[in-house]
């Protein structure tokens, strides 16, 4: 019969009979007064019916995809994914009658839909990233080195998720995609320094070693600032998995990058150690 405003909410005002009156009507249906269409006088319901029987019926029928549905739901205290894993085996072990089926909905379905929505954008992102790297170095071997480095970030990701017991959900996958860009950046910085030292006149072996030494501090400091920057997210239930992925993946991945990039560069370009000055004098004599 009206609306009541409370802050920014509108609450409906409903008029209904008292509980005692409702119970009396339910017990005395035969006395319920009805009025024929062509009359102005009302008569009891018992005068126009042979018998009155009552039975319980479900007032609401919920359907999903045109099938009748019974929903069991609750509000979790904490991360829904962790709580779901605790009860999944017991619920799925329930024997259902013929014609019945069990389906997980809610946050589980939302997480699966969100993960599937990332797949169409992965391929174009990889293609654009590869084109940028190839255009930057103007060859194919150095981009191959960078692409070989990116999968090693999964070592830190797996370690972090296992140590902190966080699920590999949508937010964690989002963090892993961001982590791949950070790994590419570290490898690009190191390879660019190698090319710069080679143009300055250094031998390939010396350029690889000196570039790794020169870029070790900047890469580790950049990784350290990023790790420290995501620490506040550890207190957030929703973003904690992203923080764990970036922290462990970047910390371990940066160390692997500084070791593996020079090794792969030496393998791809067949770089051999430079001869020492003593050996050169002996060979000359």
LINSULMO-V319200 format. One record per residue. N is the residue number from 1. RES is the residue in one small letter. PSI is psi in whole degrees, 0 to 359 (NA if undefined). Layout:
BEGIN
n:N res:RES psi:PSI
n:N res:RES psi:PSI
END
This chain:
BEGIN
n:1 res:x psi:0
n:2 res:x psi:183
n:3 res:x psi:145
n:4 res:x psi:125
n:5 res:x psi:126
n:6 res:x psi:107
n:7 res:x psi:242
n:8 res:x psi:17
n:9 res:x psi:147
n:10 res:x psi:115
n:11 res:x psi:132
n:12 res:x psi:142
n:13 res:x psi:115
n:14 res:x psi:132
n:15 res:x psi:126
n:16 res:x psi:159
n:17 res:x psi:163
n:18 res:x psi:162
n:19 res:x psi:322
n:20 res:x psi:317
n:21 res:x psi:322
n:22 res:x psi:321
n:23 res:x psi:321
n:24 res:x psi:319
n:25 res:x psi:320
n:26 res:x psi:325
n:27 res:x psi:333
n:28 res:x psi:52
n:29 res:x psi:332
n:30 res:x psi:341
n:31 res:x psi:0
n:32 res:x psi:127
n:33 res:x psi:130
n:34 res:x psi:156
n:35 res:x psi:124
n:36 res:x psi:160
n:37 res:x psi:325
n:38 res:x psi:26
n:39 res:x psi:155
n:40 res:x psi:358
n:41 res:x psi:143
n:42 res:x psi:153
n:43 res:x psi:157
n:44 res:x psi:151
n:45 res:x psi:331
n:46 res:x psi:338
n:47 res:x psi:343
n:48 res:x psi:5
n:49 res:x psi:150
n:50 res:x psi:325
n:51 res:x psi:158
n:52 res:x psi:119
n:53 res:x psi:145
n:54 res:x psi:146
n:55 res:x psi:151
n:56 res:x psi:137
n:57 res:x psi:148
n:58 res:x psi:120
n:59 res:x psi:342
n:60 res:x psi:136
n:61 res:x psi:111
n:62 res:x psi:139
n:63 res:x psi:148
n:64 res:x psi:121
n:65 res:x psi:41
n:66 res:x psi:11
n:67 res:x psi:142
n:68 res:x psi:138
n:69 res:x psi:140
n:70 res:x psi:122
n:71 res:x psi:128
n:72 res:x psi:119
n:73 res:x psi:164
n:74 res:x psi:167
n:75 res:x psi:113
n:76 res:x psi:149
n:77 res:x psi:95
n:78 res:x psi:202
n:79 res:x psi:122
n:80 res:x psi:327
n:81 res:x psi:316
n:82 res:x psi:315
n:83 res:x psi:326
n:84 res:x psi:321
n:85 res:x psi:331
n:86 res:x psi:330
n:87 res:x psi:353
n:88 res:x psi:311
n:89 res:x psi:317
n:90 res:x psi:320
n:91 res:x psi:317
n:92 res:x psi:344
n:93 res:x psi:353
n:94 res:x psi:130
n:95 res:x psi:121
n:96 res:x psi:146
n:97 res:x psi:163
n:98 res:x psi:137
n:99 res:x psi:355
n:100 res:x psi:150
n:101 res:x psi:153
n:102 res:x psi:136
n:103 res:x psi:136
n:104 res:x psi:132
n:105 res:x psi:200
n:106 res:x psi:224
n:107 res:x psi:329
n:108 res:x psi:314
n:109 res:x psi:320
n:110 res:x psi:320
n:111 res:x psi:318
n:112 res:x psi:320
n:113 res:x psi:321
n:114 res:x psi:321
n:115 res:x psi:319
n:116 res:x psi:331
n:117 res:x psi:340
n:118 res:x psi:336
n:119 res:x psi:315
n:120 res:x psi:335
n:121 res:x psi:352
n:122 res:x psi:311
n:123 res:x psi:310
n:124 res:x psi:324
n:125 res:x psi:318
n:126 res:x psi:321
n:127 res:x psi:315
n:128 res:x psi:318
n:129 res:x psi:318
n:130 res:x psi:319
n:131 res:x psi:321
n:132 res:x psi:318
n:133 res:x psi:317
n:134 res:x psi:318
n:135 res:x psi:330
n:136 res:x psi:317
n:137 res:x psi:346
n:138 res:x psi:35
n:139 res:x psi:181
n:140 res:x psi:342
n:141 res:x psi:318
n:142 res:x psi:320
n:143 res:x psi:325
n:144 res:x psi:323
n:145 res:x psi:316
n:146 res:x psi:317
n:147 res:x psi:330
n:148 res:x psi:337
n:149 res:x psi:322
n:150 res:x psi:315
n:151 res:x psi:337
n:152 res:x psi:347
n:153 res:x psi:339
n:154 res:x psi:337
n:155 res:x psi:310
n:156 res:x psi:324
n:157 res:x psi:313
n:158 res:x psi:317
n:159 res:x psi:314
n:160 res:x psi:316
n:161 res:x psi:324
n:162 res:x psi:320
n:163 res:x psi:315
n:164 res:x psi:354
n:165 res:x psi:43
n:166 res:x psi:146
n:167 res:x psi:154
n:168 res:x psi:79
n:169 res:x psi:198
n:170 res:x psi:315
n:171 res:x psi:321
n:172 res:x psi:319
n:173 res:x psi:321
n:174 res:x psi:319
n:175 res:x psi:323
n:176 res:x psi:323
n:177 res:x psi:321
n:178 res:x psi:323
n:179 res:x psi:324
n:180 res:x psi:322
n:181 res:x psi:323
n:182 res:x psi:321
n:183 res:x psi:319
n:184 res:x psi:320
n:185 res:x psi:316
n:186 res:x psi:317
n:187 res:x psi:322
n:188 res:x psi:318
n:189 res:x psi:316
n:190 res:x psi:316
n:191 res:x psi:324
n:192 res:x psi:323
n:193 res:x psi:322
n:194 res:x psi:315
n:195 res:x psi:323
n:196 res:x psi:317
n:197 res:x psi:326
n:198 res:x psi:320
n:199 res:x psi:334
n:200 res:x psi:354
n:201 res:x psi:1
n:202 res:x psi:152
n:203 res:x psi:160
n:204 res:x psi:314
n:205 res:x psi:315
n:206 res:x psi:323
n:207 res:x psi:320
n:208 res:x psi:313
n:209 res:x psi:312
n:210 res:x psi:324
n:211 res:x psi:319
n:212 res:x psi:321
n:213 res:x psi:319
n:214 res:x psi:326
n:215 res:x psi:359
n:216 res:x psi:311
n:217 res:x psi:312
n:218 res:x psi:319
n:219 res:x psi:315
n:220 res:x psi:322
n:221 res:x psi:320
n:222 res:x psi:318
n:223 res:x psi:321
n:224 res:x psi:318
n:225 res:x psi:323
n:226 res:x psi:318
n:227 res:x psi:315
n:228 res:x psi:329
n:229 res:x psi:333
n:230 res:x psi:0
n:231 res:x psi:319
n:232 res:x psi:337
n:233 res:x psi:346
n:234 res:x psi:336
n:235 res:x psi:352
n:236 res:x psi:128
n:237 res:x psi:325
n:238 res:x psi:320
n:239 res:x psi:2
n:240 res:x psi:322
n:241 res:x psi:323
n:242 res:x psi:318
n:243 res:x psi:318
n:244 res:x psi:316
n:245 res:x psi:315
n:246 res:x psi:318
n:247 res:x psi:304
n:248 res:x psi:318
n:249 res:x psi:319
n:250 res:x psi:321
n:251 res:x psi:309
n:252 res:x psi:321
n:253 res:x psi:326
n:254 res:x psi:319
n:255 res:x psi:317
n:256 res:x psi:321
n:257 res:x psi:315
n:258 res:x psi:339
n:259 res:x psi:316
n:260 res:x psi:327
n:261 res:x psi:312
n:262 res:x psi:323
n:263 res:x psi:313
n:264 res:x psi:324
n:265 res:x psi:316
n:266 res:x psi:326
n:267 res:x psi:314
n:268 res:x psi:323
n:269 res:x psi:3
n:270 res:x psi:50
n:271 res:x psi:131
n:272 res:x psi:150
n:273 res:x psi:143
n:274 res:x psi:148
n:275 res:x psi:142
n:276 res:x psi:157
n:277 res:x psi:326
n:278 res:x psi:320
n:279 res:x psi:324
n:280 res:x psi:321
n:281 res:x psi:323
n:282 res:x psi:317
n:283 res:x psi:325
n:284 res:x psi:323
n:285 res:x psi:NA
END
